[in-house]
Amino acid sequence: MSNTSGIHSGHRRRLKERIKEFGIKSLSPHEILEYLLFFGIPYKDTNELAHTLIDTYGSLSGVFNAKYEDLVRIPNMTSDAAQLLTSLPAVFTEYVKNGQGKVLVFDNANKTVQYVSNEFLHSKQESMRVLFLDGRAKLIKEEKFESLIPNRVNVTPREILERAIANRAVNVIIAHNHPCGDCTPSEDDIEFTQTLEILMKGAGINFCDHIIFTPKEYFSFKIMKVIKVKTINETDDKI
């Protein structure tokens, strides 16, 4: 038992030394996973488990996107390790968001798509993000609305308008995801967007865009001219 433990300890030490000297990029996907499992399975060999996880889910991202309930059923997996792996997508998202600085400005479509797409990259259920902006397209507040039932976000156009007024927003961008992988707007999506456009216009707030995301593509109501919006500084690439 002690000999086996010593072998595992030596292997872990050598892997950590490789990371210190050459960086995480020097590791193969299963070695990266093996290293992460060190922190959730402190006293056992994690090499075989790492291979099993990659074989089961196909890739590192596949493992990270797995459900906690599924991971804990895999032999030799611990609750701590499963919780660590399933929390990583949210950690990555926060890292990207914080790296963009304290003042976020959404004065062009590319910035909006890049920022919001990270929010939905690892999401398994439908949700909505609403960006409330000032007159210079600086972010005042971002609010999130989750889905309580399949394929329907728990918020109405009037509630978004009320939140926009409360936040003294001049511009508003909304985005939600289609976990099914098809970014084509549904009839409900179109009706929701058109209703919100009318409400915003009546309140003197610029409804900049509604963007639907999937992991691989997106649909912009503004670009597809489903809604009519004013643009900041009258420039085509502005919001």
LUMGURO-661212 format. One line per 2 residues: their letters; for each residue x, y, z of N, C-alpha, C, O. Coordinates in Angstrom, 2 decimals. Atoms other than C-alpha are relative to their C-alpha. Layout:
<pts>
a	X Y Z X Y Z X Y Z X Y Z ~ ...
</pts>
This chain:
<pts>
ms	0.84 -1.21 0.00 0.00 0.00 0.00 0.87 1.25 0.00 0.64 2.18 -0.78 ~ -0.87 -1.16 -0.07 2.74 2.44 0.95 0.85 0.14 -1.25 1.15 1.26 -1.67
nt	-0.80 -0.03 1.23 4.78 1.47 -2.12 -0.80 0.58 -1.15 -0.31 1.40 -1.93 ~ 0.89 -0.51 1.05 1.82 2.12 -4.42 -0.22 1.50 0.17 -0.21 2.26 -0.79
sg	0.21 -1.42 -0.29 1.20 5.44 -2.71 1.23 0.81 -0.40 1.11 1.92 -0.92 ~ -1.22 -0.69 0.37 4.85 6.37 -3.24 0.15 0.16 -1.50 0.64 1.19 -1.97
ih	-0.05 -0.07 1.46 4.64 5.57 -6.96 -0.89 1.13 -0.51 -0.50 1.92 -1.36 ~ 0.93 -1.05 0.42 1.59 7.80 -7.34 0.53 1.38 0.36 0.40 2.33 -0.42
sg	-0.53 -1.27 -0.45 3.25 10.56 -5.33 1.14 0.47 -0.91 1.23 1.65 -1.24 ~ -1.09 -0.35 0.91 6.33 10.44 -7.55 -0.48 0.44 -1.36 0.05 1.38 -1.95
hr	0.57 -0.37 1.30 4.24 10.56 -10.71 -0.62 1.39 0.07 -0.43 2.20 -0.84 ~ 0.62 -1.31 -0.16 2.29 13.54 -9.42 1.07 1.09 0.07 0.92 2.15 -0.54
rr	-1.07 -0.98 -0.13 5.47 15.35 -8.49 0.64 0.30 -1.35 0.92 1.45 -1.66 ~ -0.61 -0.20 1.32 6.96 14.80 -11.96 -0.92 0.78 -0.92 -0.46 1.62 -1.70
lk	0.95 -0.72 0.85 3.78 16.03 -13.66 -0.05 1.48 0.39 -0.10 2.35 -0.48 ~ 0.02 -1.39 -0.47 3.72 19.17 -11.52 1.28 0.73 -0.42 1.25 1.92 -0.76
er	-1.27 -0.61 0.41 7.39 19.80 -12.31 -0.01 0.34 -1.49 0.55 1.36 -1.90 ~ 0.14 -0.29 1.43 6.62 19.57 -16.04 -0.80 1.27 -0.22 -0.46 2.09 -1.08
ik	0.84 -1.18 0.14 3.91 22.18 -15.63 0.78 1.26 0.39 0.68 2.29 -0.27 ~ -0.80 -1.14 -0.44 6.25 24.49 -13.71 1.03 0.41 -1.05 1.27 1.60 -1.26
ef	-1.08 -0.29 0.93 8.96 24.18 -16.34 -0.48 0.35 -1.40 0.06 1.25 -2.04 ~ 0.41 -0.16 1.40 7.04 23.97 -19.61 -1.43 0.55 -0.16 -1.83 0.88 -1.27
gi	1.36 -0.52 0.10 3.51 25.14 -18.78 -1.03 -1.08 -0.25 -0.69 -2.20 -0.64 ~ 1.11 0.96 0.16 0.12 23.45 -18.97 -0.15 -0.45 -1.44 -0.66 -1.54 -1.70
ks	0.13 0.35 1.41 0.28 23.49 -22.77 0.88 -1.17 -0.39 0.69 -1.76 -1.46 ~ -0.87 1.13 0.30 2.99 20.84 -22.63 -0.67 -1.34 0.27 -0.14 -2.39 -0.09
ls	0.70 1.23 -0.35 0.44 18.30 -21.37 -1.01 -0.39 -1.06 -1.54 0.48 -1.75 ~ 1.07 0.51 0.87 -1.89 16.14 -23.43 -1.33 0.22 0.73 -1.33 0.46 1.94
ph	1.29 -0.21 -0.66 -5.65 16.49 -22.75 -0.22 -0.91 1.22 -0.70 -0.45 2.25 ~ 0.25 0.89 -1.14 -5.77 13.41 -20.51 0.94 0.33 1.16 0.59 0.08 2.32
ei	-0.91 -0.40 -1.07 -2.73 14.68 -18.56 -0.50 1.25 0.71 -0.35 1.38 1.93 ~ 0.60 -1.19 -0.63 -4.41 18.05 -17.98 -1.12 -0.43 0.94 -1.23 0.05 2.06
le	1.10 0.50 -0.82 -7.46 16.20 -16.70 0.52 -0.75 1.22 0.00 -0.60 2.32 ~ -0.62 0.73 -1.11 -5.29 13.92 -14.59 0.50 0.97 1.06 0.31 0.74 2.26
yl	-0.50 -1.02 -0.92 -3.65 16.99 -13.04 -1.13 0.65 0.79 -1.02 0.83 2.00 ~ 1.14 -0.61 -0.68 -7.01 18.60 -12.24 -0.60 -0.95 1.03 -1.04 -0.52 2.10
lf	0.57 0.99 -0.91 -8.19 15.39 -10.62 0.84 -0.17 1.27 0.33 -0.66 2.28 ~ -0.83 0.05 -1.20 -5.25 15.57 -8.20 -0.69 0.69 1.17 -0.62 0.24 2.31
fg	0.54 -0.84 -1.05 -7.17 18.24 -6.29 -1.33 -0.52 0.56 -1.78 -0.07 1.61 ~ 1.24 0.60 -0.50 -10.36 16.19 -5.95 0.17 -1.43 0.45 -0.70 -1.99 1.12
ip	-0.30 1.39 -0.38 -8.76 12.76 -5.50 1.46 -0.01 0.47 2.35 -0.35 -0.32 ~ -1.38 -0.27 -0.43 -5.67 13.36 -3.36 0.92 -1.20 0.16 2.14 -1.03 0.11
yk	-0.88 1.10 -0.37 -4.40 9.84 -2.63 -0.04 -1.19 -0.95 0.51 -2.25 -0.62 ~ 0.11 1.12 0.92 -5.17 7.67 -5.66 0.50 0.38 -1.38 0.58 1.56 -1.72
dt	-0.41 -0.21 1.38 -3.91 7.25 -9.21 -1.18 0.53 -0.80 -2.26 -0.07 -0.78 ~ 1.09 -0.59 0.78 -6.00 9.48 -11.49 0.20 -0.18 -1.51 -0.61 0.30 -2.31
ne	-0.30 0.16 1.43 -4.42 8.46 -14.82 -1.08 -0.79 -0.72 -1.57 -0.38 -1.77 ~ 1.01 0.85 0.64 -6.88 5.68 -15.61 -1.35 0.71 -0.07 -2.05 0.62 -1.08
la	1.27 -0.74 -0.02 -9.85 7.83 -14.59 -0.01 1.09 -1.06 -1.03 1.31 -1.71 ~ -0.09 -1.05 1.01 -8.64 10.66 -16.83 -0.23 -0.57 -1.39 -0.96 0.02 -2.19
ht	0.22 0.65 1.29 -8.48 8.29 -19.81 -1.47 -0.41 -0.18 -2.04 -0.24 -1.25 ~ 1.41 0.41 0.06 -11.95 6.95 -18.98 -0.90 1.19 -0.32 -1.82 1.08 -1.13
li	0.82 -1.19 0.22 -13.41 10.46 -18.87 0.13 0.52 -1.43 -0.87 0.88 -2.05 ~ -0.21 -0.46 1.38 -11.84 11.50 -22.20 -0.68 -0.94 -0.97 -1.31 -0.49 -1.93
dt	0.65 1.00 0.88 -13.05 8.24 -23.82 -1.52 0.13 0.05 -2.19 -0.04 -0.96 ~ 1.46 -0.08 -0.18 -16.56 8.76 -22.40 -0.58 1.26 -0.64 -1.62 1.20 -1.29
yg	0.56 -1.29 0.44 -17.03 12.45 -23.27 0.69 0.59 -1.22 0.25 1.62 -1.73 ~ -0.59 -0.39 1.27 -14.68 12.79 -26.24 1.06 1.09 0.03 1.88 1.16 -0.88
sl	-0.94 -1.12 -0.06 -12.69 15.84 -25.14 -0.02 0.61 1.39 -0.88 0.29 2.21 ~ 0.00 -0.73 -1.27 -11.75 18.07 -22.22 -1.28 0.82 0.19 -1.90 0.79 1.25
sg	1.21 -0.82 -0.10 -14.61 20.43 -22.98 -1.23 -0.87 0.24 -2.15 -0.47 0.95 ~ 1.11 0.92 -0.23 -16.96 17.46 -23.12 -0.09 -0.43 1.45 -1.18 -0.54 2.01
vf	-0.03 0.36 -1.43 -15.87 16.43 -19.62 -0.48 1.17 0.84 -1.29 1.00 1.75 ~ 0.38 -1.18 -0.79 -16.24 19.98 -18.29 -1.49 0.31 -0.13 -2.09 0.86 0.79
na	1.42 -0.28 0.23 -19.73 20.22 -19.78 -0.92 -1.10 0.50 -2.14 -0.98 0.42 ~ 0.81 1.12 -0.51 -20.87 16.92 -18.26 -0.76 0.42 1.26 -0.37 1.36 1.94
ky	0.78 -0.29 -1.19 -23.48 16.93 -15.53 0.64 -0.66 1.22 1.19 -1.76 1.15 ~ -0.55 0.52 -1.25 -22.36 16.44 -11.96 -0.56 -1.38 0.31 0.17 -2.29 0.70
ed	0.66 1.27 -0.32 -24.90 13.63 -11.51 0.55 -1.15 -0.84 0.60 -2.29 -0.37 ~ -0.57 1.04 0.86 -23.36 11.74 -14.44 1.44 -0.32 0.40 1.84 -1.48 0.40
lv	-1.40 0.22 -0.34 -19.75 12.24 -13.37 0.17 -0.85 1.26 1.03 -1.72 1.30 ~ -0.18 0.72 -1.26 -20.22 10.92 -9.84 -0.34 -1.48 -0.12 -0.01 -2.27 0.77
ri	0.31 1.42 0.21 -21.52 7.64 -11.25 1.17 -0.77 -0.59 1.17 -2.00 -0.57 ~ -1.16 0.66 0.61 -18.21 6.92 -12.96 0.89 -0.59 1.09 1.21 0.09 2.06
pn	-0.83 0.65 -1.02 -16.08 4.41 -11.00 1.25 0.81 0.34 1.92 1.34 -0.55 ~ -1.17 -0.70 -0.56 -13.35 6.00 -8.82 -0.13 1.52 0.00 0.78 2.22 0.45
mt	0.22 -1.44 -0.07 -14.81 9.49 -9.25 -0.48 0.37 1.39 -1.27 -0.36 1.99 ~ 0.47 -0.49 -1.30 -15.30 11.47 -6.04 -0.92 1.20 -0.19 -0.94 1.83 -1.25
sd	0.90 -1.15 0.05 -17.88 14.11 -5.25 0.78 1.30 -0.17 0.37 2.17 -0.94 ~ -0.82 -1.22 0.10 -15.16 16.76 -4.81 0.54 0.20 -1.40 0.54 1.31 -1.92
aa	-0.57 -0.10 1.35 -13.58 15.97 -8.18 -1.08 0.36 -1.02 -0.85 1.17 -1.91 ~ 1.09 -0.29 0.92 -16.94 16.02 -9.98 -0.44 1.45 0.13 -0.73 2.11 -0.87
ql	0.39 -1.39 -0.21 -17.82 19.36 -8.41 1.03 0.95 -0.58 0.68 1.97 -1.17 ~ -1.07 -0.84 0.56 -14.44 20.81 -9.40 -0.12 0.08 -1.51 -0.08 1.18 -2.07
lt	0.04 0.03 1.46 -14.74 19.73 -13.04 -1.21 0.74 -0.55 -1.10 1.48 -1.53 ~ 1.22 -0.63 0.52 -18.33 20.90 -13.49 -0.06 1.50 0.30 -0.87 2.22 -0.29
sl	-0.02 -1.44 -0.30 -17.54 24.32 -11.96 0.92 0.78 -0.94 0.84 2.00 -0.99 ~ -1.01 -0.68 0.82 -14.75 25.08 -14.45 -0.60 0.89 -1.10 -0.08 1.99 -1.30
pa	0.54 -0.90 1.02 -16.95 26.46 -17.30 -0.40 1.37 0.56 -0.14 2.39 -0.07 ~ 0.38 -1.28 -0.61 -18.36 29.12 -14.96 1.23 0.81 0.41 1.23 2.03 0.31
vf	-1.25 -0.67 -0.36 -14.84 29.91 -13.74 0.62 0.65 -1.24 1.09 1.79 -1.18 ~ -0.55 -0.54 1.25 -13.66 30.36 -17.36 -0.76 1.25 -0.43 -0.16 2.24 -0.85
te	0.82 -1.15 0.40 -16.57 32.70 -18.07 0.33 1.23 0.85 0.49 2.32 0.31 ~ -0.33 -1.12 -0.87 -15.81 34.87 -15.04 1.39 0.54 -0.29 1.62 1.74 -0.22
yv	-1.36 -0.43 0.33 -12.13 34.96 -16.00 -0.01 0.92 -1.22 0.64 1.97 -1.23 ~ 0.07 -0.80 1.22 -12.95 36.28 -19.47 -0.66 1.35 0.29 -0.18 2.38 -0.17
kn	0.71 -1.24 -0.30 -15.41 38.85 -18.12 0.88 0.97 0.78 0.93 2.16 0.47 ~ -0.83 -0.86 -0.83 -13.01 40.18 -15.49 1.21 0.51 -0.76 1.74 1.58 -0.44
gq	-1.16 -0.41 0.77 -10.18 40.35 -18.01 -0.28 1.15 -0.93 0.66 1.74 -1.47 ~ 0.35 -1.07 0.91 -12.07 42.91 -20.05 -0.01 1.37 0.68 -0.30 2.38 0.03
gk	-0.07 -1.29 -0.69 -11.68 45.62 -17.40 -1.28 0.35 0.73 -2.31 -0.31 0.55 ~ 1.14 -0.37 -0.82 -14.03 47.37 -15.04 -1.08 0.72 -0.80 -2.27 0.55 -0.54
vl	0.97 -0.75 0.81 -15.67 49.63 -17.63 -0.20 -0.71 -1.32 0.71 -0.77 -2.15 ~ 0.32 0.72 1.23 -17.37 47.66 -20.38 -0.81 0.91 -0.91 -1.81 1.50 -0.50
vf	0.67 -0.84 0.99 -18.41 49.52 -23.53 -0.42 -0.88 -1.17 0.40 -1.58 -1.75 ~ 0.54 0.81 1.09 -20.64 47.88 -26.13 -0.43 0.91 -1.15 -1.61 1.01 -1.48
dn	0.31 -0.94 1.07 -20.38 50.40 -28.96 0.12 -0.61 -1.39 0.00 0.10 -2.39 ~ 0.08 0.67 1.30 -20.12 47.81 -31.73 -0.42 -1.45 0.17 -0.30 -2.01 1.26
an	0.58 1.34 -0.07 -21.60 44.44 -32.56 1.02 -1.06 0.39 0.69 -2.00 1.11 ~ -1.03 1.00 -0.31 -18.31 42.53 -32.32 0.24 -0.11 1.51 0.37 -1.21 2.04
kt	-0.21 0.02 -1.45 -17.79 43.53 -28.68 -1.16 -0.71 0.70 -0.96 -1.50 1.62 ~ 1.18 0.62 -0.60 -21.32 42.49 -27.84 0.02 -1.50 -0.18 -0.19 -2.25 0.78
vq	0.00 1.44 0.30 -21.06 39.10 -29.55 1.09 -0.71 0.79 0.84 -1.78 1.36 ~ -1.11 0.63 -0.70 -17.67 38.33 -28.02 -0.29 -0.15 1.49 -0.02 -1.19 2.09
yv	0.27 0.02 -1.44 -18.79 39.21 -24.51 -1.13 -0.97 0.33 -0.99 -1.82 1.21 ~ 1.18 0.78 -0.37 -22.21 37.59 -24.51 0.15 -1.47 -0.36 -0.36 -2.34 0.34
sn	-0.16 1.40 0.41 -21.19 34.43 -26.38 0.69 -0.80 1.10 0.40 -1.99 1.28 ~ -0.67 0.69 -1.10 -18.90 33.57 -23.46 -0.97 -0.37 1.11 -0.76 -1.36 1.81
ef	1.00 0.29 -1.02 -21.92 33.70 -21.17 -0.73 -1.31 -0.28 -1.10 -2.03 0.64 ~ 0.81 1.16 0.37 -23.65 30.93 -23.10 0.81 -1.20 -0.45 0.26 -2.26 -0.75
lh	-0.85 1.03 0.57 -20.67 28.85 -24.17 -0.21 -1.37 0.62 -0.22 -2.38 -0.08 ~ 0.12 1.28 -0.69 -21.19 26.16 -21.55 -1.38 -0.20 0.62 -1.56 -1.08 1.47
sk	1.32 0.09 -0.59 -24.86 26.68 -20.75 -0.80 -1.16 -0.58 -0.83 -1.37 -1.80 ~ 0.77 1.16 0.42 -27.06 23.60 -20.86 -1.50 0.26 -0.02 -2.28 -0.56 -0.50
qe	1.41 -0.34 0.03 -30.38 25.37 -20.39 -0.19 1.43 -0.51 0.73 2.24 -0.48 ~ 0.26 -1.31 0.58 -32.04 28.39 -21.95 -0.02 1.07 1.08 -0.60 0.87 2.15
sm	0.00 -1.14 -0.92 -31.43 31.73 -20.24 0.16 1.28 -0.81 0.45 1.23 -2.01 ~ -0.10 -1.30 0.69 -31.37 35.43 -21.09 0.92 0.93 0.77 0.93 0.94 2.00
rv	-0.83 -1.05 -0.57 -28.84 38.19 -20.50 -0.50 1.33 -0.55 -0.76 1.45 -1.75 ~ 0.44 -1.33 0.41 -29.92 41.84 -20.58 1.08 1.00 0.40 1.45 1.09 1.57
lf	-1.02 -1.02 -0.25 -27.33 44.61 -20.90 -0.66 1.37 -0.02 -1.19 1.80 -1.05 ~ 0.54 -1.35 -0.10 -28.49 48.02 -19.69 1.17 0.97 -0.14 2.11 0.94 0.65
ld	-1.11 -0.87 0.35 -26.27 50.73 -21.19 -0.39 1.47 0.12 -1.56 1.82 0.03 ~ 0.27 -1.43 -0.01 -25.91 54.48 -20.86 0.06 0.55 -1.43 0.10 -0.22 -2.39
gr	0.02 -0.60 1.32 -25.86 56.94 -23.74 1.25 -0.20 -0.81 1.23 -0.05 -2.03 ~ -1.26 0.27 0.69 -22.24 56.12 -24.59 0.27 -1.50 -0.13 1.39 -1.92 -0.44
ak	-0.06 1.46 0.11 -22.93 52.38 -24.59 0.85 -0.65 1.09 1.29 -1.79 0.92 ~ -0.70 0.60 -1.14 -21.16 51.83 -21.26 -0.99 -0.83 0.83 -2.15 -0.43 1.01
li	0.87 0.89 -0.75 -22.55 48.98 -19.20 -0.35 0.60 1.36 0.52 0.92 2.16 ~ 0.49 -0.44 -1.30 -24.68 50.18 -16.31 -0.20 -1.22 0.89 0.23 -1.25 2.05
ke	0.28 1.22 -0.75 -25.82 46.73 -15.23 -0.34 -1.12 -0.96 -0.93 -0.89 -2.02 ~ 0.38 1.20 0.75 -26.18 43.22 -16.56 -0.90 -0.84 0.89 -0.57 -1.08 2.05
ek	0.89 0.85 -0.78 -29.09 41.08 -15.42 -0.22 -1.32 -0.74 -0.22 -1.37 -1.97 ~ 0.16 1.34 0.55 -29.66 37.36 -15.92 -1.36 -0.55 0.38 -1.82 -0.38 1.51
fe	1.29 0.62 -0.24 -32.94 35.54 -16.25 0.08 -1.45 -0.43 0.40 -1.74 -1.58 ~ -0.13 1.42 0.29 -33.01 31.76 -16.05 -1.33 -0.60 -0.42 -2.39 -0.02 -0.20
sl	1.18 0.73 0.45 -35.44 29.26 -17.52 -0.51 -0.88 1.13 0.24 -1.69 1.67 ~ 0.60 0.85 -1.03 -37.81 27.68 -15.00 -0.72 -1.19 -0.60 -0.94 -2.20 0.07
ip	0.59 1.12 0.72 -39.50 25.49 -17.60 0.72 -0.11 -1.34 1.30 0.87 -1.80 ~ -0.75 0.19 1.24 -38.05 24.01 -20.82 -0.37 1.02 -1.08 -1.55 1.28 -1.33
nr	0.14 -0.86 1.18 -37.53 26.46 -23.72 -0.77 1.29 0.27 -1.36 1.85 -0.65 ~ 0.68 -1.27 -0.28 -38.97 29.50 -21.95 0.72 0.71 1.16 0.87 0.16 2.24
vn	-0.69 -0.77 -1.02 -37.13 32.22 -20.03 -1.02 0.71 0.87 -2.04 1.19 0.37 ~ 0.96 -0.52 -0.96 -38.85 33.53 -16.91 0.07 1.53 0.10 0.44 2.07 1.14
vt	0.05 -1.46 0.00 -39.18 37.21 -17.91 -0.90 0.45 -1.14 -1.00 -0.24 -2.16 ~ 0.88 -0.54 1.02 -41.62 39.34 -19.91 0.59 1.30 -0.56 1.43 1.91 0.10
pr	-0.48 -1.28 0.55 -40.98 42.35 -22.21 -0.25 1.17 0.94 0.59 2.06 1.07 ~ 0.31 -1.11 -0.91 -42.69 44.65 -19.71 0.95 0.01 1.20 1.34 1.08 1.67
ei	-0.94 0.06 -1.12 -40.44 43.43 -16.89 1.36 0.54 -0.40 2.02 1.22 0.38 ~ -1.28 -0.54 0.49 -37.37 44.21 -19.01 -0.07 1.51 -0.11 0.88 2.21 0.25
le	0.19 -1.45 0.09 -38.74 47.68 -19.72 0.08 0.63 1.38 0.74 1.65 1.56 ~ -0.02 -0.54 -1.36 -39.30 48.25 -16.00 1.41 0.01 0.57 1.80 0.96 1.26
ra	-1.38 0.06 -0.47 -35.74 47.14 -15.25 0.86 1.05 -0.71 1.77 1.63 -0.11 ~ -0.74 -1.01 0.76 -34.42 49.45 -18.00 -0.25 1.39 0.58 0.68 2.18 0.73
ia	0.35 -1.29 -0.59 -36.26 52.42 -16.51 0.65 0.14 1.37 1.18 1.20 1.71 ~ -0.58 -0.03 -1.34 -35.08 51.53 -13.00 1.51 0.22 -0.04 2.08 0.86 0.84
nr	-1.45 -0.15 0.15 -31.48 51.37 -14.23 0.40 1.24 -0.78 1.58 1.49 -1.01 ~ -0.21 -1.23 0.77 -31.87 54.62 -16.20 0.80 -0.29 -1.28 1.71 0.46 -1.65
av	-0.69 0.40 1.23 -30.73 52.85 -19.34 -0.45 0.85 -1.17 -1.62 1.21 -1.28 ~ 0.29 -0.69 1.25 -30.53 54.70 -22.65 -0.04 -1.00 -1.14 -0.81 -0.85 -2.09
nv	-0.07 1.07 0.99 -29.67 51.61 -24.69 -0.13 -1.35 0.70 0.31 -1.53 1.83 ~ 0.20 1.34 -0.57 -30.62 47.98 -24.11 0.31 -1.05 -1.06 -0.13 -0.95 -2.20
ii	-0.26 1.16 0.85 -29.30 44.75 -25.62 -0.45 -1.24 0.76 -0.14 -1.38 1.95 ~ 0.36 1.26 -0.64 -30.83 41.37 -24.88 0.58 -1.15 -0.82 0.76 -1.04 -2.04
ah	-0.52 1.18 0.68 -29.46 37.95 -25.71 -0.48 -1.24 0.75 -0.57 -1.24 1.98 ~ 0.30 1.27 -0.66 -30.53 34.40 -25.04 0.53 -1.13 -0.86 0.94 -0.91 -2.00
nh	-0.60 1.14 0.70 -29.40 30.95 -26.07 -1.03 -1.06 -0.36 -2.09 -1.17 0.26 ~ 0.76 1.19 0.40 -30.85 27.94 -27.85 0.91 -1.21 0.19 1.70 -1.52 -0.71
pc	-0.86 1.15 -0.24 -29.16 24.89 -26.30 -0.16 -1.11 -1.04 0.71 -1.97 -1.17 ~ 0.25 1.04 1.02 -30.68 22.76 -29.08 0.97 0.10 -1.16 1.13 -0.86 -1.91
gd	-0.98 -0.15 1.06 -28.07 24.17 -31.48 -0.49 0.71 -1.24 0.28 0.89 -2.18 ~ 0.57 -0.73 1.14 -30.40 26.03 -33.88 -0.31 1.41 0.45 -1.14 1.61 1.34
ct	0.19 -1.39 -0.44 -30.24 29.82 -33.61 -1.18 0.69 -0.69 -1.42 1.87 -0.45 ~ 1.16 -0.59 0.66 -33.33 30.39 -35.80 -1.04 0.43 1.03 -1.42 -0.38 1.88
ps	0.97 -0.44 -1.00 -35.80 32.52 -33.81 -1.34 -0.71 -0.16 -1.81 -0.93 -1.27 ~ 1.33 0.61 0.01 -39.07 30.86 -32.87 -1.05 1.10 -0.14 -0.72 2.28 -0.07
ed	1.08 -0.99 0.07 -42.44 32.54 -33.26 -0.09 0.78 1.32 -0.35 1.99 1.32 ~ 0.02 -0.67 -1.30 -42.33 33.30 -29.53 1.14 1.01 0.11 0.96 2.09 0.67
di	-1.14 -0.91 -0.01 -38.87 34.86 -29.94 -0.31 1.28 -0.76 -0.02 2.38 -0.31 ~ 0.34 -1.15 0.84 -40.12 37.13 -32.71 -1.04 0.88 0.67 -0.91 2.10 0.70
ef	1.05 -0.76 -0.67 -43.26 38.14 -30.82 0.56 0.74 1.21 0.23 1.90 1.44 ~ -0.63 -0.61 -1.18 -41.23 38.82 -27.65 0.81 1.23 -0.41 0.73 2.28 0.22
tq	-0.89 -1.08 0.45 -38.75 40.97 -29.57 -0.79 1.19 -0.53 -0.48 2.33 -0.21 ~ 0.80 -1.09 0.56 -41.35 42.98 -31.46 -0.77 0.74 1.09 -0.91 1.97 1.03
tl	0.71 -0.63 -1.12 -43.33 43.62 -28.27 0.95 0.89 0.80 0.60 2.01 1.17 ~ -1.00 -0.78 -0.74 -40.18 44.78 -26.47 0.41 1.24 -0.77 0.62 2.30 -0.19
ei	-0.36 -1.15 0.84 -39.29 47.04 -29.40 -1.04 1.11 0.14 -0.68 2.28 0.26 ~ 1.08 -0.98 -0.12 -42.68 48.77 -29.16 0.03 0.67 1.37 -0.10 1.89 1.48
lm	-0.03 -0.55 -1.36 -42.44 49.19 -25.38 1.19 0.94 0.20 1.06 2.01 0.79 ~ -1.20 -0.82 -0.14 -38.90 50.53 -25.54 -0.15 1.32 -0.75 0.21 2.38 -0.23
kg	0.18 -1.21 0.80 -39.75 52.99 -28.29 -0.93 0.97 0.70 -0.70 2.18 0.71 ~ 0.95 -0.85 -0.72 -42.69 54.27 -26.27 0.60 0.68 1.20 0.16 1.75 1.61
ag	-0.65 -0.57 -1.18 -40.41 54.88 -23.29 1.23 0.83 -0.36 1.89 1.36 0.53 ~ -1.15 -0.78 0.42 -37.73 56.61 -25.37 1.33 -0.69 0.23 2.36 -0.02 0.35
in	-1.23 0.77 -0.22 -35.17 53.82 -24.85 0.35 -0.72 -1.30 -0.53 -1.29 -1.95 ~ -0.45 0.64 1.23 -33.11 52.49 -27.75 0.20 -1.50 0.21 1.09 -1.90 0.96
fc	-0.14 1.46 -0.04 -33.59 48.73 -28.15 0.99 -0.38 -1.09 0.64 -0.44 -2.27 ~ -1.09 0.15 0.96 -30.26 47.94 -29.80 -0.04 -1.31 -0.77 0.15 -1.33 -1.98
dh	-0.05 1.28 0.68 -30.48 44.24 -30.55 -0.50 -1.10 0.92 -0.48 -0.99 2.15 ~ 0.28 1.26 -0.68 -31.71 40.81 -29.59 0.80 -1.06 -0.75 0.60 -1.25 -1.95
ii	-0.88 0.98 0.64 -29.13 38.09 -30.28 -0.27 -1.38 0.60 -0.32 -1.55 1.82 ~ 0.20 1.38 -0.42 -29.78 34.35 -30.14 1.29 -0.78 -0.27 1.82 -0.75 -1.38
ft	-1.27 0.72 0.11 -26.73 32.17 -29.51 -0.18 -1.51 0.08 -1.03 -2.01 0.80 ~ -0.24 1.42 -0.20 -25.83 28.55 -29.98 1.52 -0.12 0.21 2.22 0.88 0.05
pk	-1.45 0.10 -0.18 -22.34 27.15 -29.24 0.81 0.33 -1.24 2.00 0.64 -1.14 ~ -0.77 -0.18 1.23 -21.38 27.62 -32.91 -0.41 1.20 -0.83 0.34 1.61 -1.72
ey	0.45 -1.10 0.85 -23.41 30.51 -34.34 -0.95 0.90 0.79 -1.29 0.63 1.94 ~ 0.95 -0.89 -0.66 -25.74 33.38 -33.56 -0.89 0.66 -1.05 -0.57 0.72 -2.24
fs	0.96 -0.71 0.84 -28.73 35.26 -34.98 -0.23 1.37 0.62 -0.59 1.45 1.80 ~ 0.22 -1.36 -0.48 -28.99 39.06 -34.66 -1.27 0.57 -0.64 -1.38 0.64 -1.86
fk	1.23 -0.61 0.52 -32.43 40.64 -34.98 0.32 1.31 -0.71 -0.37 1.68 -1.66 ~ -0.38 -1.25 0.64 -30.70 43.92 -35.86 0.59 -0.25 -1.38 0.16 0.35 -2.36
im	-0.67 0.28 1.28 -28.45 42.49 -38.59 -0.99 -0.53 -1.02 -0.93 -0.18 -2.20 ~ 0.99 0.57 0.92 -31.36 40.55 -40.07 -1.18 0.94 -0.22 -2.14 0.60 -0.91
kv	0.99 -1.07 0.20 -33.44 43.76 -39.88 -1.41 -0.41 0.42 -2.40 0.01 -0.17 ~ 1.31 0.35 -0.55 -36.23 42.16 -37.86 -0.52 1.13 0.88 -1.73 1.32 1.02
ik	0.37 -1.17 -0.78 -36.18 45.23 -35.62 0.71 1.21 -0.59 1.75 1.08 -1.23 ~ -0.61 -1.25 0.45 -35.42 48.87 -36.42 0.58 0.71 1.21 -0.13 0.96 2.18
vk	-0.64 -0.64 -1.15 -32.92 50.53 -34.12 0.78 1.23 -0.44 1.21 1.33 -1.59 ~ -0.90 -1.12 0.22 -31.07 53.80 -33.85 1.41 -0.47 0.29 1.62 -1.41 1.06
ti	-1.39 0.37 -0.25 -27.30 53.60 -33.92 0.75 1.16 0.60 0.51 2.31 0.24 ~ -0.80 -1.05 -0.62 -24.83 55.53 -31.79 0.94 0.61 -1.04 1.65 -0.11 -1.74
ne	-0.85 -0.74 0.96 -23.05 58.18 -33.87 -0.32 -0.34 -1.46 0.46 0.00 -2.35 ~ 0.44 0.33 1.36 -24.93 56.86 -36.93 1.03 -0.78 -0.79 1.16 -0.59 -2.00
td	-1.00 0.83 0.67 -22.15 54.38 -37.72 -0.51 -1.43 -0.11 -1.09 -1.95 0.84 ~ 0.60 1.31 0.26 -23.06 51.00 -39.24 0.43 -1.06 1.00 -0.38 -1.92 1.35
dk	-0.45 1.06 -0.89 -20.91 48.93 -36.88 -0.27 0.30 1.46 0.12 -0.47 2.33 ~ 0.33 -0.33 -1.37 -22.18 50.67 -33.79 -1.26 -0.76 0.40 -1.96 -1.33 -0.43
i	1.17 0.70 -0.45 -24.88 49.23 -31.62 -1.28 0.72 -0.40 -2.37 0.26 -0.09
</pts>
